[in-house]
Amino acid sequence: METMKSMFFACALLLGSAETFSAENLVLSEDFESQTFPPSGWVVKGTELSEDLESGYAHWSLNWNEVTGCSIAGSGCAEVMSDFKEGQAGISKEEWLITPAVQVADNASLSFTFWCNASSFMTNKYGSFLVKVSTDDGDTWSDLWNAASQEDIENSGLTWPWNKDAMGIENNWQKLTPNVSLEAYVGKTVKIAFYFRSILVNNYTQATLAVDNVKVGNQEIENLPVIEGSTSYEFSNSYIDYLAQSEPMTIRNVGYGTLTITSIEGIEGTDFSTTLDPASVSLKRGEELSYRVNYTPTITGAKSTVMKINTNGGTLSVDLSGTKVMLEEGYTLESFEGDIFPPAGWSRNEGWKTMEGMATSGVKSVTVGGMMTCDIVSPRLDLSAGNGKVKFDYIETTGEEYIDDSFLPSTYFILYYKKNTDTDWTELWCSLDDSKYNEWVQKEIEIKDANGNFVVDDNVYLRWTYEFEMGDGGLDNMVVTDIYFDNVVLPKLYGEGELPLAITTPNPVNGVSNVDYSRLTLSWEPALFADGYELSVGTDKSNPTSLLENEKLEGNTSVSYTIPELEPATTYYWKVVPYNAVGKNENASVWSFTTMEDQSVRDFPYTMGFEGNNGEIPPMGWKNDHEGKGIQMWKSNEIEPFAGKYSASVWHNNAGEVSVLTSPVFAIPETGDIVASFAWGGALCNRLEKGYENEAITEGPISEVNDADGTLYFEIRAVDAADWTPLAYTQDRTKWRHKYVSLADYAGKSVNMRWRFVATENAGVSSGGASLDEIFVGDIKDMPTLAVSEIKKENLTVYPNPTSDYVYWAGGKADVKVYDLAGNCIKDLTEVESVSLEGLASGMYIVSVSCGDSVSTARVMKR
């Protein structure tokens, strides 16, 4: 009996409120533990039912269970329910449970515990649950709290939707304790009613509601946080002295108040550590924090422990365990955990990439999938001693419905080897040899030739190939698998213990011309066994040091360097010398590149329609950059461009991806009303309607833009400045818009401009991209008005120009808008015959007139 009560109490704490109340000056406290119902002073009333519909809880009644306790607390509660028979009879009933009259004092509140099925009440599907209040002894009632109101629920200290716990897991049957303020009734005598109304849906209803622990008065509420989260992690196939990292683990606050960590115990002096920083943890109710556990197995360290996360909301115990695998002497582990892929010494084609969250140890594995053949190749191996073997983990995933005795995929995972003297690769193993799917497999394969003899050579490579084969059945008959590949244990690497290998992959590639001279990044793939690099750059091929001389870059993955500014039309030479504890590899190649002619723009007006060189993007002098894990950058688009044959566009698979198209340097004149104008839209060209005029107003303050909606920005930066300034943005995914922006603040300065696209969550569709065309930079008097293909455009002459007051036009009444050069609409009039510019400062304005099917835009000078 006691055990059952303890189990229930734990469950109630888990599912219900973590608030605790200490009684102080309560004017009402009813827990329905007396078998008298309704309790003294309480009133029950409701809809009269026929005898055949009367049942135990058809009206508010006492639910009493002396043995196990009721569904809320203790042995009794008040409960009411509707029955499907009532629905069949077409009866939607109302049931009232009314408290005695109570006097409301300062800081008084109503608290109660209720239990019900959220799917019936939160959406008012089969039942309505309200708390009502009366100040006139029950003659009239006002709504105080509604279980279907998000505002009421949150104001009473609960989270919305209340059918989900703090972990976000849906559980419709809930036990919760709201606390409702009675501030509006201070000094008054009130009665409170728990009101239940059944709702019929196609003559059906079935809802249950229970109420308990009703309290009115001054209640001190202690909001207690409660910790919950991951309780165990096991590291498998972990190699001694090699770091392994767990998948993301979580802690969350499922209580109230703020959860903080006081200490972490149990991992001191073990092979385990954690990224969880106690000082940084401050979690409100429902908030969650991800962290990882590190495991670096040693020979003497314990391979299991219990990590205790001590908080002000209790202690979370996390069971940690791991294996210990000793690498054989001379063998090397590659688990692809580094930031650079492929790792030093490896090579691959474009198909392979790292993937987080699917690994046998650590965080990452290597994966490929889809209808393409892809290779990844090991570093050079020294098998001169023979007896070479390789180990690796892999998993081949596919839908369960395909796996039966006849299953044969259209994709294969194959391991090959090749000696330097071989003309072709020799197969060692194929995934069809295993026929295991959706489970990790650890392979150990001896590197032997076709005759079964160990390969003996100091110049051997291994290649893992993901091979796709269409087959005779075509696309309809294919079953494509995905491969994840991890924890590769290689035999002796060629050159191990000696100087690092030389760099062979420069970027820019050797001898290339027309390289950008502004903010050029030199890069290379990491060299095997390197601890760092020395970079030299100059204009003398025999001694390329005039710009950089032996610039030291520490770390194997320090494989890039950005030079702020180079001279145009100049040939530069550069070399990278890798080094380690043994010394420097001085046998470094000297590479060259030639910068492009000066692309600075000094002659205006300047136009760019992306038509040159077959629509090449970026055009000469422009830059095309990308941030994130995706592969998309600004490209030329021939599908329904805005004008001409091409427009520039970009599209992404992933939210948050960023693609940037940056102009060359513009030397903005000191005089004139210089503007930048362009056509743009927040979707691919084929999704944008043509025929729309000036977009002269930014949609809202740039500081308030929500990039989750997908945003295309226009930004500017002086060449001597570090930060970009956004001047405009668009999130319009339906229409091409003509945007123009004043550059008056940059008169006399040299600047770059850029169009930066931040992808939206729905970037997987064409409306999630961005497009750009018809760029103009010059004086506003020369600015073109973009063509309006769907509206007949006639010569609506605007006069006088210049003017000191009114502007007129022929053709009668029209709609007119007046914009300043900053793009602000300062007048917006309909059905007028003229517009007054009186009171406006002297200068240039844009006047747009729409009259019937005719549209005209003119630049008007105000004296």
C-alpha positions in Angstrom: 0.0 0.0 0.0 2.7 2.4 1.0 4.7 1.6 -2.2 1.8 2.3 -4.4 1.3 5.7 -2.7 5.0 6.5 -3.2 4.8 5.6 -6.9 1.8 7.8 -7.3 3.4 10.7 -5.6 6.4 10.6 -7.9 4.1 10.4 -10.9 2.1 13.4 -9.7 5.2 15.5 -9.3 6.4 14.5 -12.7 3.2 15.3 -14.6 1.9 18.1 -12.4 3.1 21.4 -11.1 6.4 21.9 -9.4 4.9 24.8 -7.4 4.5 24.4 -3.6 2.2 26.5 -1.6 2.5 27.4 2.1 -0.9 28.4 3.6 -1.1 31.9 5.1 -4.4 33.7 5.7 -6.4 31.3 3.6 -10.1 32.0 3.6 -10.9 28.8 1.7 -9.1 25.5 1.7 -11.0 22.4 0.4 -9.3 19.1 -0.5 -12.5 17.0 -0.7 -11.2 14.6 1.9 -14.5 14.5 3.7 -17.1 12.0 2.3 -19.7 14.7 2.6 -20.4 16.2 -0.8 -20.8 18.9 -1.6 -18.8 20.2 1.3 -20.5 22.6 3.7 -21.3 25.9 2.0 -20.6 24.6 -1.5 -23.3 24.3 -4.1 -23.7 21.9 -7.0 -26.2 22.6 -9.8 -26.5 21.6 -13.4 -28.6 20.4 -16.3 -31.5 18.1 -15.5 -31.1 14.7 -17.1 -33.5 11.8 -17.7 -33.2 8.8 -15.4 -31.5 6.7 -18.1 -28.7 9.3 -18.5 -28.0 9.8 -14.8 -24.7 8.2 -13.9 -22.1 8.5 -11.1 -20.4 11.6 -12.4 -23.0 13.1 -14.7 -22.9 16.0 -12.3 -20.2 17.3 -10.0 -19.8 14.4 -7.6 -17.2 13.1 -5.1 -14.7 10.7 -6.6 -13.5 8.6 -3.6 -11.0 5.8 -3.5 -9.8 5.0 0.0 -7.3 2.4 -1.2 -5.1 3.9 -3.9 -6.0 7.5 -3.8 -7.9 9.3 -6.5 -6.4 10.6 -9.7 -5.3 13.9 -8.2 -4.3 13.8 -4.5 -5.5 12.1 -1.4 -8.6 10.0 -1.4 -11.2 12.4 -2.8 -11.7 15.0 -5.4 -14.7 16.6 -7.3 -15.3 15.1 -10.7 -17.7 15.5 -13.6 -17.9 13.9 -17.0 -20.1 13.8 -20.1 -21.1 10.5 -21.7 -21.6 9.5 -25.3 -25.2 8.6 -24.5 -25.8 12.3 -23.8 -24.4 13.1 -27.2 -26.7 10.6 -28.8 -29.6 12.3 -27.0 -28.4 15.7 -28.3 -27.8 17.1 -24.7 -25.1 19.6 -24.1 -25.1 20.1 -20.4 -23.7 22.7 -18.0 -22.5 21.8 -14.6 -21.5 24.2 -11.7 -19.4 23.6 -8.6 -19.7 26.8 -6.5 -17.7 27.8 -3.5 -19.0 29.5 -0.4 -18.7 33.3 -0.3 -15.2 34.5 0.6 -13.7 37.9 1.3 -10.8 38.8 -1.0 -7.8 40.5 0.7 -4.8 42.1 -0.8 -2.5 39.7 -2.7 -5.1 37.0 -2.6 -5.2 34.3 -5.3 -7.1 31.2 -6.2 -5.2 27.9 -6.7 -6.6 24.5 -7.5 -5.4 21.3 -9.0 -7.3 19.9 -12.0 -7.0 16.7 -14.0 -8.5 16.1 -17.5 -7.8 15.2 -21.1 -6.3 18.3 -22.8 -7.6 17.2 -26.2 -11.2 17.7 -24.9 -10.7 21.0 -23.2 -7.8 22.9 -24.6 -9.4 23.1 -28.0 -13.0 23.1 -26.7 -13.6 19.9 -28.7 -15.8 18.0 -26.3 -15.8 20.1 -23.2 -15.4 23.7 -21.9 -13.7 24.3 -18.5 -13.9 27.8 -17.0 -13.6 29.3 -13.6 -16.2 32.0 -13.1 -16.6 34.6 -10.3 -19.6 36.4 -8.9 -19.8 39.5 -6.7 -23.6 39.5 -6.3 -24.1 36.1 -4.6 -24.4 34.2 -7.8 -26.9 36.3 -9.7 -24.4 37.1 -12.4 -21.0 35.5 -13.3 -17.9 36.7 -15.1 -15.2 34.6 -16.6 -12.0 34.5 -14.4 -10.0 31.7 -16.1 -10.4 29.5 -19.2 -8.5 26.3 -19.9 -8.7 27.0 -23.6 -7.2 30.5 -23.3 -3.4 30.8 -23.9 -3.3 34.1 -22.0 -5.2 32.8 -19.0 -3.0 29.6 -18.9 0.3 31.5 -19.0 -0.9 34.2 -16.6 -1.7 31.4 -14.1 1.9 30.1 -14.2 1.4 27.2 -16.6 3.0 26.8 -20.0 1.1 26.8 -23.3 0.1 24.4 -24.7 -0.5 22.7 -21.4 -0.9 19.2 -23.0 2.9 19.2 -23.4 5.3 18.8 -20.5 8.5 20.9 -20.1 10.3 18.5 -22.4 7.9 19.3 -25.2 6.4 15.7 -25.1 2.7 15.6 -25.7 0.6 14.0 -22.9 -3.0 14.9 -23.1 -3.9 13.6 -19.6 -2.6 16.3 -17.4 -2.6 17.1 -13.7 -1.8 20.8 -13.2 -2.1 23.5 -10.6 -2.8 27.0 -11.9 -2.6 30.1 -9.6 -5.1 32.8 -10.6 -4.8 36.3 -9.4 -7.8 37.9 -7.6 -6.4 41.4 -7.7 -9.5 42.7 -9.5 -11.7 41.7 -6.6 -9.7 43.0 -3.6 -12.1 44.1 -0.8 -15.1 42.3 -2.3 -17.0 39.2 -1.3 -17.1 36.7 -4.1 -18.2 33.2 -5.0 -16.1 31.1 -7.4 -17.6 28.5 -9.7 -15.9 25.6 -11.5 -17.9 25.5 -14.7 -18.1 22.5 -17.0 -20.0 22.5 -20.3 -20.1 19.5 -22.7 -19.8 20.2 -26.4 -21.4 18.0 -29.1 -19.5 17.1 -32.2 -21.7 15.2 -34.6 -23.9 14.2 -31.6 -20.9 12.8 -29.7 -19.3 14.0 -26.5 -17.0 12.4 -23.9 -15.0 14.5 -21.5 -13.8 14.1 -17.9 -12.8 16.8 -15.4 -11.6 16.6 -11.8 -10.8 19.4 -9.4 -9.0 19.2 -6.0 -7.1 21.3 -3.5 -9.0 24.5 -3.9 -7.5 27.4 -2.0 -8.3 31.1 -1.8 -6.3 33.7 0.1 -2.7 34.9 0.6 -0.6 32.1 -0.7 3.2 32.2 -0.8 4.3 30.4 -3.9 7.7 28.8 -3.9 8.7 28.2 -7.5 11.0 25.2 -7.6 13.1 24.3 -10.6 13.4 20.6 -11.4 16.2 19.1 -13.5 15.7 16.4 -16.1 17.7 15.2 -19.0 19.9 12.5 -20.5 20.8 9.8 -17.9 23.4 7.7 -19.7 25.8 7.4 -22.5 28.0 4.5 -23.7 31.1 5.0 -25.9 31.7 2.0 -28.1 34.9 1.1 -30.0 36.9 3.9 -28.3 40.7 3.8 -28.9 43.1 4.4 -26.0 44.6 8.0 -26.0 42.1 9.1 -28.7 39.4 11.6 -27.9 35.8 10.5 -28.4 32.9 12.8 -28.0 29.3 12.0 -27.2 26.3 12.9 -29.3 24.5 16.0 -27.9 23.1 15.3 -24.4 20.6 17.5 -22.6 19.5 19.0 -19.4 16.2 20.8 -19.0 14.1 22.6 -16.4 10.7 20.8 -16.0 9.8 22.8 -12.9 9.4 26.5 -12.2 11.9 29.3 -11.4 15.4 29.3 -12.8 17.5 26.2 -12.8 21.3 26.6 -12.0 24.1 24.2 -11.5 25.9 24.2 -8.2 28.5 21.6 -9.1 29.4 18.5 -11.2 30.8 15.5 -9.5 32.0 12.0 -10.4 34.3 12.7 -13.4 37.3 14.1 -11.5 40.3 11.9 -12.1 38.5 9.7 -14.7 38.8 9.4 -18.5 35.6 11.5 -18.8 35.1 15.2 -19.0 32.2 17.4 -20.2 31.6 20.6 -22.1 28.9 21.6 -19.6 29.9 24.8 -17.9 28.1 25.2 -14.6 28.6 29.0 -14.5 26.8 29.4 -17.9 23.6 27.5 -17.0 20.4 29.5 -16.2 17.4 27.7 -17.5 13.8 28.9 -17.1 10.9 26.5 -17.2 10.9 24.4 -20.4 14.3 25.6 -21.5 16.9 23.0 -22.5 20.6 23.1 -22.9 22.8 20.7 -25.0 26.2 19.6 -23.9 28.6 16.8 -24.7 30.7 14.3 -22.8 34.3 13.7 -23.8 36.0 10.3 -23.3 39.7 9.9 -23.7 40.4 6.3 -22.6 43.7 5.6 -20.9 45.2 2.3 -19.9 44.8 2.9 -16.1 41.6 5.0 -16.1 38.2 3.7 -15.0 36.0 2.9 -18.0 32.8 3.9 -16.2 31.5 6.5 -13.8 28.4 8.3 -12.7 28.5 12.0 -13.4 26.3 13.9 -11.0 24.9 17.2 -12.1 23.9 19.0 -8.8 21.4 21.9 -9.2 19.0 23.9 -7.2 16.4 21.7 -8.7 17.9 18.3 -7.7 20.6 16.1 -8.9 20.7 14.4 -12.3 22.8 11.2 -12.4 24.3 10.3 -15.7 25.8 6.8 -16.2 28.9 7.0 -18.4 30.8 4.0 -19.8 33.2 3.2 -22.6 35.3 0.6 -24.2 39.1 0.6 -24.5 40.6 -0.5 -27.7 44.4 -0.5 -28.1 45.8 0.5 -31.5 48.3 -1.9 -32.8 51.8 -0.5 -33.0 52.3 1.6 -36.2 48.6 2.0 -36.9 46.8 5.3 -37.1 43.2 6.2 -36.3 41.2 8.7 -38.4 37.7 9.4 -37.1 37.0 12.6 -39.1 36.4 14.8 -36.1 38.6 17.7 -37.3 37.3 21.0 -38.8 39.1 20.4 -42.1 37.8 17.8 -44.6 39.3 15.8 -46.1 41.9 15.4 -43.3 45.6 15.8 -44.0 46.8 13.3 -46.7 43.3 12.2 -47.7 41.7 13.1 -51.0 38.1 12.8 -52.3 35.7 14.0 -55.0 32.7 16.2 -54.3 30.4 13.5 -53.2 31.8 12.8 -49.7 31.2 15.1 -46.7 31.2 14.9 -42.9 28.0 14.5 -41.1 27.2 15.1 -37.4 25.0 12.9 -35.3 25.7 9.6 -37.0 29.0 8.2 -35.7 30.3 5.2 -33.8 32.5 7.5 -31.6 32.9 11.2 -31.6 30.4 13.4 -33.3 31.1 13.0 -37.0 31.3 10.4 -39.7 31.8 10.6 -43.4 28.8 10.1 -45.6 27.6 10.1 -49.2 24.2 9.3 -50.7 22.3 9.7 -53.9 22.7 8.7 -57.4 26.4 9.4 -58.0 29.7 7.5 -57.8 32.1 9.0 -55.2 35.6 8.1 -54.1 37.6 8.9 -50.9 41.3 8.0 -50.9 43.6 7.4 -48.0 47.1 8.9 -47.5 50.0 7.1 -48.9 50.7 3.9 -47.0 54.0 2.2 -46.3 53.3 -1.6 -46.5 57.0 -2.5 -47.2 56.8 -4.8 -44.1 53.7 -6.6 -45.4 51.0 -7.9 -43.1 49.0 -4.7 -43.8 45.3 -4.5 -42.7 42.7 -1.9 -42.4 39.8 -1.5 -40.0 36.7 0.7 -40.4 33.1 1.1 -39.2 30.3 1.6 -41.6 26.5 1.5 -41.8 24.4 1.2 -44.9 20.9 2.6 -44.4 17.7 2.0 -46.3 14.0 1.7 -45.7 13.1 -1.4 -43.8 10.4 -2.3 -46.3 13.1 -3.1 -48.8 15.0 -5.6 -46.7 14.0 -9.2 -47.6 15.6 -12.2 -49.2 15.4 -10.7 -52.6 16.8 -7.3 -51.6 19.6 -6.0 -54.0 20.4 -2.3 -53.8 21.5 -0.2 -56.8 24.4 1.2 -54.8 27.5 -0.5 -53.5 30.3 0.4 -51.0 33.6 -1.0 -52.2 37.2 -1.0 -50.9 40.1 -1.0 -53.4 43.9 -0.8 -53.2 46.4 0.4 -55.6 50.3 0.4 -55.8 52.2 3.1 -57.5 53.1 0.7 -60.3 49.5 -0.5 -60.8 47.5 0.8 -63.7 44.2 0.1 -62.1 42.6 -0.4 -58.6 42.1 -3.9 -57.2 39.0 -4.7 -55.2 39.4 -5.9 -51.6 35.9 -6.0 -50.3 32.3 -5.0 -51.2 29.3 -4.3 -49.0 27.4 -7.0 -50.8 29.7 -9.5 -49.0 28.0 -8.5 -45.7 24.4 -7.8 -46.8 23.8 -6.0 -43.5 21.6 -2.9 -43.4 20.7 -0.3 -40.8 23.3 -1.5 -38.3 26.9 -0.5 -37.7 29.5 -3.0 -38.9 33.2 -3.1 -38.0 35.3 -4.5 -40.7 38.9 -5.7 -40.6 40.4 -6.5 -44.0 43.8 -7.7 -44.8 45.4 -5.9 -47.8 46.2 -8.8 -50.1 46.5 -9.2 -53.8 44.4 -11.4 -56.1 46.6 -14.4 -55.2 46.1 -14.1 -51.5 49.5 -12.6 -50.8 50.0 -9.5 -48.6 50.8 -6.4 -50.6 54.4 -5.4 -50.0 55.1 -1.8 -51.2 55.8 1.6 -49.7 53.5 3.4 -52.1 50.0 2.1 -51.6 46.6 3.8 -51.4 43.2 2.6 -50.3 40.1 3.9 -52.0 36.5 3.6 -50.6 34.0 4.0 -53.4 30.3 4.5 -53.2 29.1 3.3 -56.6 25.8 3.9 -58.2 24.4 1.7 -60.9 21.2 2.5 -62.8 20.5 -1.0 -64.0 18.0 -2.1 -66.7 14.9 -1.3 -64.6 15.5 2.4 -64.7 14.6 4.8 -61.8 11.4 2.9 -61.0 13.3 -0.3 -60.0 16.1 1.3 -57.9 16.7 1.1 -54.2 19.4 3.7 -53.1 21.2 3.3 -49.8 23.2 5.8 -47.8 26.6 5.0 -46.4 28.1 6.4 -43.2 31.8 5.6 -42.7 33.9 6.2 -39.5 36.8 5.1 -37.3 39.3 4.1 -40.0 42.5 2.4 -38.6 45.2 2.6 -41.2 48.6 0.7 -41.3 51.8 2.7 -41.3 51.6 6.0 -43.1 54.4 6.8 -45.6 56.8 9.3 -44.1 55.7 8.9 -40.5 58.3 10.3 -38.1 60.0 12.3 -40.8 59.5 15.7 -42.3 56.0 16.7 -43.2 54.9 16.1 -46.8 54.9 18.9 -49.2 51.8 21.0 -50.1 50.4 20.1 -53.5 47.0 21.8 -53.7 47.3 25.6 -53.8 44.3 28.0 -54.2 44.5 30.1 -56.4 45.8 27.3 -58.6 49.2 27.8 -60.0 49.5 30.2 -62.9 45.9 31.5 -62.8 45.2 35.0 -64.0 42.5 37.6 -63.3 42.7 36.9 -59.6 40.9 39.5 -57.3 43.4 41.8 -55.7 41.1 42.8 -52.8 40.9 40.7 -49.7 42.4 37.7 -51.5 42.5 34.4 -49.4 45.4 32.0 -50.1 44.6 28.5 -49.0 45.8 24.9 -49.3 44.9 21.4 -48.1 46.7 20.4 -44.8 50.0 18.5 -45.2 50.4 15.1 -43.5 52.5 15.3 -40.3 52.7 19.1 -40.4 52.6 21.1 -37.1 52.3 24.4 -38.9 53.3 26.3 -42.0 55.4 29.3 -43.1 54.0 31.4 -45.8 55.9 33.7 -48.1 54.5 36.0 -50.8 56.2 38.5 -53.1 56.8 39.6 -56.6 60.2 38.1 -57.1 60.0 34.4 -58.2 63.4 33.5 -56.9 62.8 35.1 -53.5 59.0 35.7 -53.0 59.2 37.6 -49.7 58.5 41.2 -50.5 55.0 41.0 -49.1 55.2 38.2 -46.5 58.4 36.5 -45.3 58.0 33.2 -43.5 54.7 34.2 -41.9 54.2 31.5 -39.3 50.8 29.8 -39.1 50.7 27.3 -36.2 48.6 24.2 -36.3 48.0 21.5 -39.0 44.7 23.1 -39.9 45.9 26.7 -40.2 45.6 26.4 -44.0 44.6 29.9 -45.2 45.7 33.5 -45.1 43.8 36.6 -46.3 45.8 39.5 -47.8 43.8 42.8 -47.5 45.0 44.5 -50.7 47.2 43.6 -53.6 48.2 45.6 -56.6 46.1 45.2 -59.8 47.6 43.7 -62.9 50.6 42.3 -61.0 52.1 38.8 -60.8 52.7 37.4 -57.4 54.7 34.3 -56.3 54.0 32.4 -53.1 55.1 29.2 -51.3 54.1 27.3 -48.2 56.7 25.5 -46.1 55.2 22.9 -43.7 57.2 22.2 -40.5 57.1 19.8 -37.5 59.4 18.8 -34.7 61.8 17.1 -37.2 62.2 20.2 -39.3 60.9 22.1 -42.4 60.1 20.6 -45.7 62.1 23.1 -47.8 61.2 21.2 -51.0 58.2 23.6 -51.4 56.9 24.6 -54.8 56.7 28.2 -55.8 53.3 29.1 -57.3 52.1 32.2 -59.0 49.0 34.1 -59.8 48.3 37.4 -61.6 45.8 39.9 -60.3 43.2 41.4 -62.6 43.3 44.8 -64.1 42.0 47.6 -61.9 38.2 47.1 -61.7 37.5 50.2 -59.6 34.5 52.1 -60.9 35.2 55.8 -61.4 33.1 56.5 -64.5 29.3 57.0 -64.0 26.7 56.0 -64.6 27.7 52.3 -64.0 25.3 49.5 -65.0 25.4 45.7 -64.5 22.8 43.4 -66.0 24.9 40.2 -65.8 24.8 39.8 -69.6 28.5 39.8 -70.2 30.7 36.6 -70.8 27.6 34.4 -71.2 26.1 35.6 -67.9 29.2 34.6 -65.9 28.9 35.2 -62.2 30.7 36.7 -60.5 31.6 39.3 -63.3 35.1 40.5 -63.4 35.9 42.4 -60.2 33.0 41.1 -58.3 33.1 38.5 -55.5 30.9 35.5 -54.8 31.1 34.2 -51.2 29.2 31.7 -49.1 28.8 30.9 -45.4 27.4 27.6 -44.0 27.4 23.9 -44.9 25.4 24.2 -48.1 26.9 24.4 -51.6 24.9 27.2 -53.2 26.3 30.5 -54.3 25.0 33.3 -56.6 24.6 31.9 -60.1 23.5 33.0 -63.6 19.8 32.2 -64.2 18.3 32.0 -67.7 14.9 30.9 -66.5 12.6 34.0 -66.9 15.2 36.7 -66.0 14.0 40.2 -65.3 15.6 41.6 -68.4 17.9 40.4 -71.1 19.0 36.8 -71.2 20.3 36.5 -67.6 19.7 37.5 -64.0 21.6 36.6 -60.9 19.9 34.3 -58.4 20.7 32.1 -55.4 18.8 29.2 -53.7 19.5 27.1 -50.6 18.6 23.8 -49.0 19.3 25.0 -45.4 17.9 27.7 -43.2 20.5 30.2 -42.1 22.8 29.7 -45.1 24.3 33.0 -46.4 25.4 33.9 -49.9 27.0 37.2 -50.7 27.6 38.9 -54.1 30.0 41.9 -53.6 30.7 44.6 -56.1 34.1 46.1 -57.0 35.2 49.4 -55.4 33.1 52.4 -56.4 34.8 55.8 -56.1 31.6 57.8 -55.4 31.7 61.4 -56.8 31.7 64.2 -54.3 29.0 66.1 -56.2 25.6 65.0 -57.7 22.7 63.1 -56.3 24.3 59.6 -56.6 22.0 56.6 -56.1 22.2 52.8 -56.4 19.2 51.2 -58.1 18.4 47.6 -59.0 15.7 45.1 -59.6 15.4 42.4 -56.9 13.1 39.9 -55.3 13.1 37.2 -52.5 12.6 34.2 -54.8 14.1 32.6 -57.9 13.4 34.4 -61.1 10.7 32.1 -62.3 8.6 32.8 -59.2 8.7 36.6 -59.5 6.0 38.5 -61.4 7.2 41.2 -63.7 5.8 44.6 -64.4 5.9 46.4 -61.1 7.4 49.8 -60.4 9.5 51.5 -57.8 9.8 49.9 -54.4 10.8 53.1 -52.7 10.2 52.2 -49.1 12.0 49.5 -47.1 9.4 47.2 -45.6 10.2 48.2 -42.0 13.1 49.1 -39.7 16.2 47.0 -40.7 17.0 46.5 -37.0 13.7 44.5 -36.6 14.2 42.2 -39.5 13.5 38.5 -38.7 15.9 36.5 -40.9 13.8 33.4 -40.2 11.5 34.8 -42.9 14.4 34.8 -45.5 16.0 38.1 -46.3 17.9 39.8 -49.2 19.9 42.8 -47.9 21.6 45.6 -49.8 24.7 46.7 -47.8 27.6 49.1 -48.2 31.0 49.5 -46.6 33.8 52.1 -47.1 37.0 50.3 -48.1 38.7 51.5 -45.0 35.9 50.3 -42.7 35.5 46.9 -41.1 31.7 46.7 -40.9 28.9 46.6 -43.4 25.9 49.0 -43.1 22.6 47.6 -44.3 20.7 50.2 -46.4 17.7 48.2 -47.6 16.2 44.7 -47.6 13.4 42.8 -49.2 11.4 39.7 -48.2 9.0 40.0 -51.1 8.8 36.6 -52.8 6.2 37.4 -55.4 7.3 40.4 -57.5 10.3 42.0 -59.0 10.8 45.4 -57.3 12.8 48.4 -58.4 14.7 49.6 -55.4 16.8 52.8 -55.3 18.9 54.1 -52.4 20.7 57.4 -52.0 24.5 57.2 -51.6 24.7 60.9 -50.4 26.4 59.8 -47.1 29.2 58.2 -49.1 30.0 61.1 -51.4 33.8 61.3 -52.0 34.4 57.9 -50.5 35.5 54.6 -52.0 33.0 51.8 -51.2 32.0 48.3 -51.9 28.4 47.3 -52.2 26.9 43.8 -51.7 23.7 41.9 -51.9 23.6 39.4 -49.0 21.0 36.6 -48.9 20.1 34.8 -45.7 18.2 31.7 -46.5 14.8 31.0 -44.9 13.5 27.8 -43.3 11.5 27.0 -46.5 14.5 27.5 -48.8 14.0 24.0 -50.1 11.5 25.5 -52.6 12.1 28.1 -55.3 10.4 30.8 -53.3 13.1 30.5 -50.8 15.8 32.0 -53.0 16.7 35.5 -54.2 17.2 37.3 -57.5 19.0 40.4 -58.7 19.3 42.4 -62.0 19.7 45.7 -63.7 22.1 47.4 -61.2 22.6 51.1 -61.8 24.9 53.5 -59.9 25.0 57.1 -60.9 23.2 60.4 -60.7 19.5 60.2 -60.0 18.7 62.2 -63.1 20.1 59.4 -65.2 18.5 56.6 -63.2 16.4 54.3 -65.5 12.8 53.6 -64.6 12.4 49.9 -64.9 10.2 48.6 -67.7 6.5 48.0 -66.8 5.5 45.2 -69.1 2.0 44.6 -67.8 0.8 48.2 -67.5 0.4 50.5 -70.5 2.7 53.4 -70.0 1.9 56.7 -71.6 3.6 60.1 -71.6 2.1 61.7 -68.5 4.1 64.9 -68.5 4.7 66.3 -65.0 5.1 70.1 -64.8 6.4 72.6 -64.0 9.9 71.2 -63.3 11.6 72.8 -61.4 8.8 74.1 -59.2 8.5 76.0 -56.0 5.0 74.7 -55.1 2.5 72.6 -57.1 3.1 69.9 -59.6 0.5 69.1 -62.3 -0.1 66.5 -65.0 -2.4 66.0 -67.9 -5.2 63.5 -67.8 -7.3 64.4 -64.8 -7.4 62.9 -61.4 -4.7 60.4 -60.5 -3.0 58.6 -57.6 0.3 60.2 -56.7 3.2 59.4 -54.4 6.2 61.6 -53.6 9.5 60.1 -52.4 12.7 61.7 -51.1 16.1 60.5 -52.1 16.3 58.3 -49.0 13.4 56.3 -50.4 10.9 57.6 -47.9 7.3 58.1 -49.1 6.5 61.6 -47.8 3.2 62.1 -49.7 0.6 59.5 -50.7 -2.6 60.9 -52.3 -5.5 59.4 -54.3 -7.8 60.9 -56.8 -6.0 64.3 -57.0 -5.3 66.7 -59.9 -2.1 68.2 -58.4 0.3 67.8 -55.5 1.9 70.6 -53.5 5.6 70.4 -52.6 5.3 73.5 -50.4 7.0 73.1 -47.1 9.5 70.5 -48.4 13.2 71.3 -48.4 14.8 72.3 -51.7 16.2 69.4 -53.6 15.3 66.4 -55.9 12.2 64.3 -55.3 10.6 61.4 -57.2 7.0 61.9 -58.2 5.1 58.7 -59.3 1.7 59.4 -61.0 -0.9 56.6 -61.8 -3.8 57.6 -63.9 -6.0 54.8 -65.2 -3.8 52.5 -67.2 -1.0 55.1 -67.4 1.9 55.3 -65.1 4.7 57.9 -65.0 7.7 58.5 -62.7 9.5 61.8 -62.8 12.4 63.5 -61.0 11.2 66.9 -59.9 13.5 69.6 -58.6 12.0 71.7 -55.7 13.4 75.2 -55.5 
